[in-house]
């Protein structure tokens, strides 16, 4: 129980444990030794001893935990701030240990250690940041911008597993030398740098019967290396290599590449993509945390020359581990059918690359993805099984602990060595070592030691989602579960324990879950409570058993695999059924750091108050065998029989010297009254319970308010907002009205040209809607889209809406009233109808008013011909694009889709016939068709007189958008131009007094 320590921890005799536990939990006197607010330990013999409060015990008895917390705080401060902001932040943090020392909470020596931890962590982070720089620009004598898309020839060593997804092969290479080369050319002779041994080969590999198609013996004379002219040494630089396979037979060649191979690669250097939308995923920063600054892209296996290492190296251990994982994965594929094979690979050995994307999506929605990643649960089962088997084999306790300790790293390596499994492995090893040596085993100290070792090894792990979730949930279980345990006393032990652990795990992981994934299922607690034990104790052992039996007893292995597949089908069906209750999935905006801290503080306060309230109500003030004076029993008066405080009849006080006992006439009633008084005194009065109840109510109210503000995070204060999202070569615009309505105009889309061969298809190909648009909407806390306006049916406008309709509730879909006859468009409409979305074909003259400050006037397409009831198929969708004018807070905006000049002329003619002239110029024009020359005529600009224009186009797109003629016409009209291909997302904050503009890349508020 949290806050209650046993006497063994203090070196006290075991017989004094009950007294210590009782006194520490419920005593409230000041310490007579130091006069502080500490607790006082009273031994059975009357001896008094000072015991610090829980917070002081944490500081003084757990110095490693305190040191680690300060190390994390210092690293986080250096990560989040720089310059003066960092100095001010560190100064404030350094004051805290000093204040604690002055107040007497901790010793000055401890305060000095904590201050040193903060400073050392900050300096260590800054030192790593200074070293995390690319060597290539300085080594090659060129600026970073000049190296972009430069062709190079690079030599190095493969430093990661080689993974293939469809027609792309990915791995990391640790460069040794690099030189510039001509575009598309290869060096006449290339040699791999090594330890005096390597391979010399041209662009074609030589079939010598060796493992990689290279004669390793011919490389023994390769001490002097010849690369492209101007090569330089860049020892230690990491690069991410992407090889695009050209032919299907190249799959076999790429399959021979392994970690540790010496390679020479010719390809194109590119910088990773930075985030182009506010709150979007920053691939460049992600790779920076892995110390990678460049992508090296090659074409076909001919661009790579590989040779195995000529001698044993430390990296050979990882090479063997990769091979073992590959063999285990192949065995899983043999035993299990799809989709079970990919699922069991992730569950048993941590290979998640082949997991079905739909299965992962279903598990993710219920918060069950931790099952698919090797973590503490798997390590605990592994360690428990080994210890059980070794003890059954009559091994001594010490021998069993030692063998298990040595086997834990093997499992960590075989399971992929992710941050969560490394954390669990380190904690297990430290705990096993402490048990082996008979040392004090403290979970928090073990957790702190694991975190500190990992952060010293790689400080950037602090930014890893897996690292954060793993350590935070583990620490949360240690801190919060003892607080929640008394709340489930009325349940059976096993059920109360399971429910408290599951509930606390969900509550602790909740802030990080919504911060990174922006959704939370109300049914996740029930799903975890039922499915985690089911999978852990049935599916996982069966999968492991099938894998172990595969090479020994094939028939039994196949039968075991079939049993596991049956249980998997039950799991998949249950997950799909629970996910059918879409109302239980809530979308949350990413909260602030302050919000997260307040959440954990209020949660702790609530659970602590409830725990103390429960203890005061259920736990007696006196021990069962404790002697109490009769004077403490104050019985109520009985009619005709007055009892004093001693419980003796006052009428017989004069006979108190009489040796015989004097019983009152109603002695039975007096005895009952005495027992009632004793029972009343055994339990506390309502005072403490009332205060803890009040504290619990206040914490619950604060937590509810915090959750409400977090769920409804958007605060526009009467302003409207328009976001021109960067979705590449496509359109997607999010409009938020002053009344809080959300309108999405188009959804972008990934355009594919023709059908692809089956071997080229990737398991989870990039799709704008699923990978860019939907995460952005969730990250901004869009719970529901009040309307989606699909301007026309082209894929670069409609393709991304499929993921939106599947991921976010939509009230209405407005479209141009036509069909395309293409399968993706038909699927989109079918999905909308199945989800209960109302479909509205819009036409010229219609008006949509979402609130008093917002009005949409539709200008195009033309109304259908008389008698036309059903939508017709139209191949040229551009001419039928929906065009509307938005009036919001007195400002005007024009949205044009991909309209052409013919549609522009028709609108102008209609305005002329109606004698319509804009009362004021348009503030912002969305330039039609990504700036194509087929639209945005001079007459169109002269009619609307836009003050600014936004062009949505992809970077270096194949169409040459925007057209130079369009740019010239906009410049002639004195229109300020914003471009998503140059400035990323463009946000407008629309006030009645003006419009504030913010661009993701380059420019700030205007």
N, C-alpha and C positions, 0 to 999 in steps of 0.2 A: 504494500500500500504506500502511495507517495507520501512522503513526509514522515514515515515511520521506519526507523532503522532497527535492526536486531542488535542484541548485545554483542553478538560475535564480531560485528564490524568495529566495535569499540574495544575489543579484547576483553569483554566482560564475561563472567561465568554464564553458562547457558541458563542457569536457574534464575538469573536476574532479567532475562529477556522480557517476560510479561510485565514486570514492573517498569522497565525502561520504556517499552512500547506504550504502556498506559500513560506514563508521566510525560513522555515527549509529545504524544498526540494531544493530550488534553490539559496539561498544566499551563497556567497562565501567569505565573509569578515572574518577577524580574530576577535575573541572576544575581545571587548574593556575592559571587566571586568578583565580577567585573562591573556590576551595576548597569549592564546594558540590557537591551530587550531580548536577551537570549533565554533559552529554556534552562531549567535547573534539573539535573538528574539527582534523584534521591535514592541511594542504595538501600537495600533491605536493612542494613545495620544503622541507618540514619546518616551515613556519610553523604555529603553533598558535593556535586561535581558540576562544573560549568560545561554546557554543550551549546555550540553556536546554533543560530537559526539556520533554516534550510538554505537560504541564499548565501550565508557565510560559509556553510559547509561546502556548498558548491565551489566557492572561490578558493577556500583554504584546503579542503580535502580533495578537490578535483582541479588541481592547477593545470593539468593538461587540457581539460575541457575549456577552462577560462582562456588559456593561451591560444587554443585553436579558434575560439570565437573571436578573439581580438585579431588573429591572423586573417580570418575571413573578412572581418570588418575593414581592416586596412587594405586588403586586396580589392574589395568591392568599392571602397572610396576612390582608389586610384583608377579603377575601371570606369567609374561613373563621372569623375571630375578631373579637371586638369588646371594647371596654373594657380591663380589665386583661390579659385573655388576649392581646389584640393587642399590648399594650405588651411583655409578656414575650416573645412570639414575635419581635417586631421586635428586641428587645434581644439575643436569642440570635443572630439572623441578622446583626446589625450587628457582633457580635464576630468572625465568621468572616473578613471582609476584614482586620480588625486583626491577627488571629492570623497570617494568611498574610503580611502585611507584616512582622510581627515576625520570622517564621521566614525571611524573605528570599525567599519564593517570588514575591512581587509587590512592585512599588514602592509607596511610601506614596502617591504621587500617584494611582496606579491604585486603591489601597484607598479613598482619599477619594471617587473617582468612583463606585465601587461602592456605598459607603455612601449617597451622594447619590441614586443610582438607587433603592435600597430605600426610602428615606424619601419621595422624590418620587412613586414609584408608589403607596405606601400613602396619601399625602395626596390624590393624584389620584383614587384609587378612592373615598375617603371624600367628596371634593368631589362626585363624580358621584352617589354615593348620596344626599347631601343634596339635590341638585337633582332627583333622580328621585322626585318627590312629585306627587301629583295636585293640581291647582289648583282643582278643582270644589268641594270642601267649603267652602273659605275664600271662594271667589268667590260662591257661592250662599248662604253664611251658614247652612249646615246640616251636621249631622254625617254621616259616611260612611254610617252605618246608616240615616239618614233618606233619603238619596239612592237607596238600593237600591230598585229597581223604580219609581223616580219617572219620570213622563213629561216629556220635555223636547223643545224645539226647538233644534237646533244648526246652526250654519253653519260651513263650513270648506272645505278643499280635499282632494280625494282624493289620498292620498300613497302609493299602492301599486297594482299591477295589480288589476283587478276580476276575480274568479274565481267561477265558478258551478259548483256541484255539486248536481245534482238541482234541488230547489226552494229552494235557499239560495244567496244571493249574498254574498260576503265581500270586504271591502276595508278599508283603514285610511284614516282621515280626520284631517287636521290641523285642529283646531278653532280658530276665531277668536272666535266668540261663542256663548253658550248661555243659554237661559232655561227656566224651568219652565213647563209647559203642563198643561192639563186632560187627564185620561185619555181617549185616543182622539180628541181634538179637534185641529184644525189651525188655524194662524194664518190670519187672513183675508188677510193680505198679507205675504209674506216676500220679502226681498231678500238676495242673496248679496253678502257683503263682497268687495271686490276692489280694484283700483287705479283706482277711479272708473268701472269698467265691470263689468257683471254681468248679472243677469237678474231680472225681477220677474214672478212667476207665482203662481197659486193652487195648490191641490193637484192640479189636472189640468194636464198639459202641453199646450201649444198647438202644433198642427201647422202649422208655417210653412215646412216644407221644409228646415229647418236640420238639422244633423247629429244633435242630441239632442232635437229636437222643441221647442226654445225659440228664440225670436227674440232673438238676442244684441244686435241693434241697439236693441231696446226697453229694454235695461238700461243704456244710456249715461248716463242721468240718475239712476242709483241710488247717489248718493254717501251719502245718509242712509239708514240701514237701520232697518227696523221688524221686530222679532221678537216673540216672546211677551212679555207684560208681565214686567218684572223681569229682562231679559236683561243679561248681563255679558260682559266681554271675558275670554277665556281663551287668549290667543294662544300657540300652540305645543303645546297639550295634544293628545296622540295618543289616538285611540279606535279600537277594532276594531268595525266595523259589520257586522251580520248582518241581511240582509233576507230574510224568508220570503215567497217568491212565492206568490200566491194563485191565479193563472190561468196557463194555458200561454202565452197571448199576451203575458204580461209578460216572457217570456224575451227577446223582440226588443227591448223597451225597455231592459232591464238590459244587453244586449249593447252598447248605445251609450255606456254610462258608461265613462270612461277616466281614467287618472291625470292630474291637473292640473285636472279639472273643478271648478268652484265649485258646491257643493251646500248645500242646506238639508234637514235630515233631522229628521223627528219620530218619536220612538220611546221605548223604555223603557230606562232605565239599569240595568245589572246589573254586579255585581262578578264577575270571573272566579272559577271554582271553585278552591279550594285543595285540596291533597291530603287525602283523607279516610281513607287507609289508610297505615300505616307503610311507607315505601319506595315509595309510589305516585307517579304523575306529578302534579306540582304545576303546573297550568295558570296559576295566578296568578303564580307566580314566573317561569315561562317568559315570560309577557307583560311582566313587569317588566323583564326583560333587553332587551326591545324598547321600553321606556319607555311601555308601555300599561297603564293602570290601570282602564279601564272598557270594558264591552261596551255598544254601543248597538244595540238590536234593534228593527227596524221591520217592519211588516206590509205587504207588497205594494209595488210600484213607486210607488204613489201617495204613499207616505211619504217619497219622495226627489224633490227638484227639482234638476235638474242643468243647468249651462250650461258650455260650453267657455271656456277663457281667452280674453280679448279681445285679448291681445297676447303676444308671445313672452316666455317666462320661462325661467330655467335648468331648471326642471322639464320644459319642453317636450322637452328632449333625451331624458329618460326616457320621456316620452309617445310619442315617435316610436319609441323602442326597443321599447316594449310592442307598438306596432302592427306593427313589423317581425317581432317574435317571433310574433305572432298570424298574420301572413301566412305565415311559414315553417311554422308548425304546421298551418295549413290546407292548405298544399301537401303536407306529409307525409301528412295524412289522405287527400288525393286520390290519392297515389301508392301508399300501402300500405293493405292491409286489416287489420282488427283480428284478433288482438291485436298485430300487427306495428306498426301506426301509433303506438300509445302507447309501445311499446318503443323505436322508432326516434326518436321525439321526445325521449325522455329521453336516449338515447345520443348523438344528434347535436347537439341544441340545448338540452338541459337542461330540457325541459318534462316534469315527472314527474307532473303532476296526472292525466293520462289513462293512466298505466301500470296494467296489469291487477294488482289486489291479489294474485292468486294467483302471478303471475309474480314480483312483488317478494318474496313470501314464499319462493318457491323459491330465488331468488338470495340472499336474506338468510341462509338456512340454511347456505349454502356460503361465506358471506363474500365474495360477488361484487357487493354493492350499490355498491361504489366504481366499478364499470363504468357503472352507470346514472346516476351523478352526474358532471357535468363537473368534471374535476380536472386534476392535473398531467399525466396521461397524454394527455388530449385537447389540452391546451395545447402539450405537447411535439410531438405529431404536427402540429398546426396550424403551429407555428413552423418545424418542420423542412421541411414541404411548401412553405411560402412562401419560405424561404431557398433551397431547391433550385430552385424555379421561377425565382426572380429571378437566381440564378447561371447557370441555363441560358439566360436571356434576355440574358446578357452584361452584367448590371449589375456595377458594381464592388463589392468587398467592403463598403466603407463605405456605399455607397448601399443595398445589400441589407439591411444591419443597420439602417439608419435607417428604411427603409420598413417592415420587419418590426416594429420598435419602435413605430411609429405605429399599426400594424394590430392589435397585441395588445389594447389597450383595447376596440377594436370587438368582437373575439371575446368578451372578458370580459362586455361588456354584452349581446350577443346570446345568450349562454349562461346568463343569469340572474344573474350577479354574486353567486354564493354564496361563503361563506368559503373553500372549497377552491380555487375557480377564481380568486378574488382573490389568494390566496396564490401560486398558480402564475403568474398574470399578473404580479404585482409582481416575483417572482423572475426571470421571463423578461425583463422590461423592464430590471431592474437589470443582469442579465448581458449583455444586448445593448448597453446603454449602456457598460458597462465594456469590452466587446470593441471597441465603436466608438471609445472614447477610448484604447484600448491600456492600460488600467489592470489591476492585479492582480485576477484573478477567483478568489474564494474562496467555495465553496458555503455554508459555515457563516455567513460574514458576510452574504451575500446573504439567506439564510434569516432571520437575525437582524434585518436591516433591514426585511424584509417584515413580520415579526411585530411589531416595534416600531411601525411606521407604522400597522398595523391596530389595535393596542391603544390607541394614542394617539387614533386616530379614534373608536374605540368600545371602551372597556375591557370591556364585557360580552361581547365576542366570546370572552374567555377561558373563558366558561362554555358556549360552543357546542361540541357534539359534533363537528361538521364541522371547526371550527377546530382542536380538540385533535387529532383523528385526522390531519388533513392535515399539521400541523406536526410532530407527534411521529413519524409514519411517515417523513416526509422527513428529519428529523434522524437518526432511527434508521438509515436507509439509509446516510447519510453516515458514521455512527460505526461501525456494526456490520458493514456489508458488507466493508470492508477486513479486518476481523478474520476473517471467515468465508471469504474468497476462497482462502487457502492450503489450506483443507480440501478444496477441489474441484479441486486441481491435476491429479489423475489423469484428470479428465474432459475432453472437448473444450472448447475455449474458450467457444464460444457456449452449450453446455449448462451448463457450470460457472457461467458468469455468470448465466444465467437462473435456475438453481436457487438460487444464493446470494441473489440479489435477492428472489425469491419467498419463500424460507424466512425471510429476515430481515424482510421486510414483514409476514409472518404472525406471527412471534415478537414483533415490536415492537408490533403492533396488538392482540395477544392480551389484555393487561390491560384496555385500554379497551373492547374488544369484550365481554368478560364483565362489565365493570362496568355498561355501559349496556344490553346486549342479553341478557346472562345465558345465552348458549349459544355453543358453539364446535364446529365440525365437524372431525374428524380428517382428513377428506378435502379440506379447503379448500386445502391446499398443492397437491395434485395438480390440483384443479379450477382454481385460479388459474394454475398452470404451463401447463396445456393451453388453457384457454378465453380467458385474457387476451390472449395473442398472436393467437389465432384471431379474436377480436372486434376487437382493435385494428387489425390489419393487413389484415383482409378485410371484416368487416361494416361497421365505421365508415367506411372509405373508400368502400365501395359506397353506403352511405346518404347520405354527403355528395355523392358524384357524382350520384346520382339527384336530389337536391335542387337541385343546380346546373343539371342538364340539364332540369329540369321545365319551365321557361319558354322554353327554347331548342330542344330537340329532344325532344318529348314521347314519341315511340316508343322512343327510346333510354333515356329516363328510366324508362319503365314496365318495359322489359326489365331494366334495372339493378335496379329495385326487386324484380322477381321473383327475380332471383339472390340479392339480400339476404334475401328472405323464405325462400328455400330454406335458406340458411345459418342463419337464425334458427330454423327448424324443427329443424335439426341441434343447435343450441345448446340449445333448450328440451328436446329429447329427452334430450340428455346430462345436463343439470341434473336433470331428473326421475328419470333412471335412477340417478344418483349419490345423490340424496336418498332413494332407496328403501332404502339401507343405513342404517336409522334407528339402528342401534347405534353408528354413528360420531358421532352428535350428542350432545354432553355438556352438561349443564345445570350452571351455576356460580352460586353466590351472589355478589352484588356485593362485591368485596374492599375492604379498607380502603386508605387512602392509604399507610400504612406497608408493607402487603403489596406494593403496586405498586412502591414505591421499592426494596424488597428484591429483587423480581423482576428489575428492570433492572440492579441492581448485580451480582447473581449471574450473570445472563446475560452481562454484560460480562466478568466474571472468568473464566467458563468459556470464552468465545470467545477471550479474550486468551491464556489459558494454552494452549489448543489451538493457537493460531496460533504462539506462541513455540516450543512443542514441535515443531511441524512444521518451522519454520524452522531450528531447531538440528539437526534430523535431515537436512534436505535441502540446506542452504546451507553451502558450504565456508568454513573460517576464513580462507583465503588467496585472494587474487585470482589469476586464471590467469597473469597476467604479472608477479607479484610475485616478487622474488628472495629466497630464504631461505638462510641459512648451512647448510653441511653438518653443523654441530654439532647441528642440530635433529633429524637423522636418527639415531635409535638403533635399530640392527638387532639382532635376536636372534643368539646364537652359533650357528654351524654346527659340526657334528662335525669336529674336526681343524682348525678354522679360526676362531680367535677374532678377532672384529672389535671394535675400539674404538668409541667414540662417534662418531668421525669417519668410520666405515665403512671404514678402511684396516686391512689385515692387521697385527696387532700384531707378528707375527714379522718384518716388513719395516721396522719403525720405524728400525732402525739404518741402513737404506739410504735414509732419507728424503731425504738430500742428493743422491742419485743422480738424474741428469736423466731417466733412463728410468723409465717407469711400471712398477710391480710389480703384476701382477694375481694374485689368489689362484687356486689351481687350480680352485676351483669358482666362477669369476667369474659365470657365468649365474645360479647360485642366489643369489649375493650381490646381483646386480642386481634380481632379483625381490624379495628381502627388502627392499631399499631402497625399491622402488616401493610395496611393501605398507606399509612404515613411513610413507612419504610420504602415502599414502592415509589411513592411520590418523590422522595428524596433521592432515590437511586437514579432517576432520570432528571435531566436539567429542566429548569423552568422555561417558559416561552421566550424569554428575553433574547438569548443568543440565536435561537431558531428564527425568531422574527427578523433579526438583523441580517442573517444570512439569506433569508427569503427575500428581503428587500433588495439585497445586493444582487441576487440572482435575477430578480425582475428587472433591475436597472441594466444589468449586463445584457439580458435578453432583448430589452427594448433598444439598447444601443446597437446590438448586433443586427436586429431587424432593420433599423434605420440605415445602418451601413450597407446591408444587402440591398435594400430598396434603392439607395443612391447609386450603388454599383450596377444594378440591373438597368436603371434608367439614368445612364451616365451622360447622355447628350444634353448639353446646356447651350442653347442658341440665344436665349434672352431676347426673343422677338426678331432675330435676324434669320434670313434664309441662307442656304448653302448650296453651291453647285460644284461638283467635283468632276472634272474631265479626266477620267482614269486612263492611265497608260496601259493599254492591253495589246501593244504591238500594232500590227497593221489591221486595225479595226476600230470600232467605236464602242464606248460604254461611258455613260454619264449618269451620275447619281445626283438627284435633286432632293433636297430636304427643305420643306416649306417652313415658314415661321410657326405654323400650327403643329409641326412635328410629323407631317406626312412624308413618306419616302417614296419617290418615283424613280425607277431605273429606266433609262433610255438605252436600249440595245445592250448586248452582253459580250461583244467581241466574239472571237472564235478562232480556232486553228484551222487553217485552210490546207487541205491535202490535195495533191495533184495525182489523180489516177489511183489504181489499186496497187498495193505493195505485196511482195512475195511473203509467204507465211514466215519464213525464217527471219525476216527483217522486223517483224512486229515485236514491239516491246511490251513487257508485262504491264507497265503503268506509264504510257506515253504522256508527254506534256500536252495538257489541254487547258486553254486560257480560263475557261469557266471554273474548272475544278481546282486548278493550281494557283490562280491569280484572283479572279473576281470574287468567288465565293468566300475564300479566306479574308479578303478585304472587307466585305460586307459584314461578316461575323466579327472581325476585329473591331469594327466601329459600332458594334452593338445593335445592328439592324435586326430587330426581332421579326418584323413582318414588312413586306413591300406592299404598300397600298395600291400601287399600279406599276405594271411593266409595260413600257411602250416599245414595241418592236417596229422599227421604221420600215423594214422590208426583210425578205427572207434569205438574203445572201448569207453565206456561212460566216463571214467576218463580222456580222452584226447579230446573227441569231444563234450561232454555235454555242456560245458560252452560257446561254440562258437555260440549257438543259440541266446543267449542274445547279443553277440557281433554283429552278423549280423543284428539284429533288432535295435541296438542302435548306430552303427558307420558305415559310408560308407566303403565298402571294394571293392578294385579294382579286385582282383583275388584270387581264392581259389585253392591251389595245394593239391592234395590228391594222395593216392596210386593206384588209378584206380580200386578199388574194391568197392562192396557194402556189407552191413551186413545183409540186410533183416529185420532190426529192425526199429520200428516206429520212435524213436528219430532221427536216422541217415537219414531216408527218409525225415522227416520234415526239417532237416538241409539243405539237398540238395535242397529241394523244395523252402525253404526260399531264398537260394542263387540265384537260377534261377529267382525267382520273383523280387529280388532286382537288377537284371542285373549284378550279379557278374560273371566274366568269370571263368570257371572251366577248370583246366589243370591236367590231370593224368600224374604224373611224373614217370620216370623210370631211370634205371642205364644209365649213360652216358650223361644225360641232364645237361645243365649249365644255371645258372641265374646270370646275372651281373647287379646289380641295379645301380652301379656307378663305377667310375674308381678304387676306393679303395676297392670294395666289389665284391666278386665272390662266388657263391654257386655251388658246384659240387655234383650232386646226385649220390650216390653209390648203392642205393637199393630202390625199388624192381627191380627184373629182368624184362626185356621187355616182353610183352605178347606174347603168341604163335602166329605164322603166321595165319592170317585169323580171329583172334578174334577181332571183331569190338566193341562189347558192353561190359561194365564192368560186371564181374561175381560176384556172391555172395560168400564170403569167411567167414567161421565161425571163424577160427583161424587168427585173425587180427594181432597178435603180429609178426608173421613171415613175414608179408607183410609190416611192418612199413617202412616209409620213413626214409632213412639215408642219410645225406649230410654233406659235409665238407665245412665250411665257412672260407674264407680267407678275412681278413679285416685289413687294415693298416699293412700288412705284418705279421699278427698273424694268427694262425690256431686254429679252434674250430670244434669239431666233435659232431653232434647231432644224437642220435640213437633211439629215440622213445622207443618202447617196443620190440626191435628186440631180437631174441633168438640166441643161439650159432650156430644153423644151418645156419642162415643168416650171422653170423660172419665168419663162415668157408667158405661159398660161396664167400663172398667178398674177403677174403684172397686168395682163389684159383684164382679168376679173376685177382687179383693184381699180383700173381705169374706168371700166364700165360702171362700177359702183361709186365712182367719184370718191374713192377712198385714198386718203393721204395720211401717212403716219403722223400722229400729233407730235412726236419727238423722235429723234434718231434712236436706233437700236444700240444698247450699250455693248452687247457682246454677240457676235455672230459665230455659230459653229459652221466652219467652212465645209461645204458639201464634198462628199466623195474623197476625203483625205487630201484635198487640194488638187484634185485632178483637173486637167484642162477642159473637161467636158462640162464644167459648172462654174459658178461664181463669175458671171459676166459683169461687164462694166455697168450695164443698165441696172442689174440687180443691186450692185453696191451703191449706185447713185440713188436708188429708191429708198433703201433702208438706212444709208449713211451710218454704218456701224463704227463705234468708237474703238472697238477691239475685236479681234478675230482669233479663234482657237482652231488649230489644225491638228487632228488626231491621225498620226501616221507612225509606221514602224521605223526603227533605226535601220538605215541602209536597206530599205525595202526594194524589192525587185521591180517595182513599177515607177520608180523615180519620183514618188510623191514627197512633198508637194511640187507641182509644176512651177517652173520659173515664171511663166506668164501670169499665173494666178498671184504669185508673190508680188510681181510688178504692179498688177492692178490694185492689190490691197495697199501697196505703198503709195500709189497715186491717189488713193482715196483717203490718205492720212489715217490709216487704220493700224493700230498697234497689233503686232502679231505675236501669238504664243503658240508654241509647237511642242507636242508631247514627245516627239523624237529627240528634241534637244533639251527640254526642260522637265521631262517626266510628267507626273500628275500636276494638273493645274487646278487649284482650289480658289473659289470665289466665295467670300463672305458678304452677303447682300444685306446692307442696312438701308434705312430710309435716307440717310445722309450721304451714302456713297457705297462703293464696292471695294473691298480689300482683296488683293490678289496675292496668292502664295504659290510658289512653284517648288517642286521637290528638288530639282537640280538647278543650282546656279543662283536663283533669285529668291529674295525674301518678300515680306509683306510690303505692299504699296498702298 
